[in-house]
Amino acid sequence: MTKQLFEPLTLKNGITIKNRLYKGAMSEALGTKDYGPTEELIHVYRRWAHGGIGMSLTGNVMVDSRYLGEPGNVVIEDERHLEMLKKWAEAGTEDDSHIWMQINHPGKQSPKSMTKKPVAPSAVPITGPAGSGFNAPRAMTIEEIKDTVQRFVTTAEVAKKAGFTGVQIHGAHGYLVSQFLSPRDNQRTDEYGGTLENRMRFLVEVYEGMRAALGKDYPISLKINSTDFREGSFTEEESTAVIRQMAELGIDLVEISGGDYEKPKMMSDGEVYFLDYAQKISQEVDVPIAVIGGFRKKTSMVDALAQTDVAMIGIARPLVLRPDLPNRLANGTYRDIELPRLTTGIKLLDQTLGGFSGLTYYEQQISRLGRGLPPLKHTNAWSPIFHLIRTHGPAALSPRRR
Ligand SMILES: Cc1cc2nc3c(=O)[nH]c(=O)nc-3n(C[C@H](O)[C@H](O)[C@H](O)COP(=O)(O)O)c2cc1C
């Protein structure tokens, strides 16, 4: 179905997003010590809204301060930060833009520096090179599962009250929801493990709890992996089955990504990596599908909308370098972007720090945007590393989330 970048999208609930471009969730690491939003965090969303984006997904907001993904996370457990959250939502909705809050629990992907004993569906540790940065998890009790479902709901209720125009359940990238879905991470023998129906029970309970609390017209979306790219883990067939069921239950938008800490496919350098699967799903399931990962060239954005049934195009890293990217696309001044390749100058160190220094580079630039500064275009990895240590201390030098 032919669509254009600047054509509005109307969701089933009647809510309209002014164009087909959204900012993908990027953990900003701009929370206060007591996990509230900072002025910088608020300001950077104002810049994205003024840059012409149809909708911004926030970086993941955590539901439980005992289990964090990284330093600087925002956590919502109650209304203590409501005033600042209102300012954040106001900034993000300027110029008719949407701001949807991404809600997450890291499960076992909570680094050693953050959690001594992470929780997960089962006591299955993270393997591979990333594993050494994480303590082995213990299996959640049924009470903890129920409590965590309620926490997702509470965070979403506060988001709505603060004026966020939608929420997103982070069901991708190997975090808790994704751990429940994976037969490799989830080896439970109770009603939350085993069959796909059981493995998706946690997600369904989170969604239904949110739906009951937020009402039928409030946008709830899901970010989900096409697959985990791991032997014996979540497959495309299972992903399709989950999306189909979530569509039947009334989810408003599904965003396609893929991978986790062991197989970080979501951060590949290639062009537009999940489009084929997103197209397949769009044809099979009756829910708007959004796809993220690798959009750099104007032609690939235009073509993805014109030539497939995908409803929205997600952009993350390029929007850090060009916060006004949508306006530039609209007025013809956008030049296809190439992301900088960061190096410390020391090969071994580059390999060890890998994607970590890359993520930190973007966090550093998001922080600059929040202070009203332009992003730095350097390719030297030391500056972001020092930025990280300065803001969060050396403990922050542990494997990073995505
Ligand atoms: C600094 C940084 C932080 C990220 N944090 C999140 C996050 O909190 N939640 C999420 O779903 N994805 C997160 N991602 C992944 C992006 O949403 C996106 O899927 C990925 O960057 C691919 O899109 P891109 O090629 O346009 O950058 C993050 C990416 C970066 C660079």
The ligand as a Gaussian input file, in Angstrom:
#p B3LYP/6-31G(d) Opt

LIG

0 1
 C       22.048000       4.724000      22.968000
 C       20.980000       3.735000      22.591000
 C       20.056000       3.342000      23.546000
 C       19.025000       2.463000      23.216000
 N       18.080000       2.170000      24.157000
 C       16.987000       1.435000      23.796000
 C       15.903000       1.281000      24.700000
 O       15.886000       1.801000      25.807000
 N       14.861000       0.523000      24.292000
 C       14.808000      -0.065000      23.047000
 O       13.818000      -0.715000      22.727000
 N       15.812000       0.084000      22.181000
 C       16.882000       0.834000      22.514000
 N       17.880000       1.043000      21.586000
 C       17.725000       0.448000      20.242000
 C       17.008000       1.409000      19.277000
 O       15.671000       1.669000      19.653000
 C       16.973000       0.840000      17.847000
 O       16.237000      -0.374000      17.861000
 C       18.378000       0.591000      17.270000
 O       19.257000       1.656000      17.608000
 C       18.330000       0.469000      15.740000
 O       17.842000       1.660000      15.145000
 P       18.834000       2.699000      14.379000
 O       19.588000       1.890000      13.362000
 O       17.918000       3.713000      13.750000
 O       19.735000       3.303000      15.400000
 C       18.938000       1.927000      21.895000
 C       19.885000       2.309000      20.943000
 C       20.890000       3.209000      21.265000
 C       21.848000       3.659000      20.198000

